Amino acid sequence: MLQGRVNLKNPDIKFWLMETDDYGANNGLPPIVEKRIFFGREIGGADRKPLPTYQLKSRTYLGPKAMDAEIAVLLAHQALATPGKLVYDPFVGTGSILIAAAHYGAMTMGADIDIRVVRDGRGPDCNVWSNFKQVNVLYEIEFWVSMFCFSNYY
């Protein structure tokens, strides 16, 4: 039995009820045979607050391919990026994953086969470093060029 006052605006524990039923339109899926009801307790959620800060349309420097901010934040969550952790991105490009990980306090490190994308960008004020400066996540960041595809071992 739960005891204490109920706070519906900011609850300590959230319960969810989900229901399935045949509403007539299955969008090409097999029909739902029976109605089902699922009841469960919420054990986690997503922090969507940083997304507007890191959107690609506001980014100073974009390379030929840049990962969307929402996907980068999801990857940082999956990697459990927190202070004291090291996040390494072997295909850093313009730094989307590292920027998201640095937002959560992780030390970041990355490599890319094309040093021009990482080091030069489009000038001294338009490169990967400018993306980090733009969103104020200047934690410990390291980059280097990696040329594994030219290895003599395969």
Secondary structure, 3 states (H helix, E strand, C coil): CCCCCCCCCCCCCCEEEEEECCCCCCCCCCCCCCCEEEEEECCCCCCCCCHHHHCHHHCCCCCCCCCCHHHHHHHHHHCCCCCCCEEEECCCCCCHHHHHHHHCCCEEEEEECCHHHHHHCCCCCCCHHHHHHHCCCCCCEEEEECCHHHCCCC
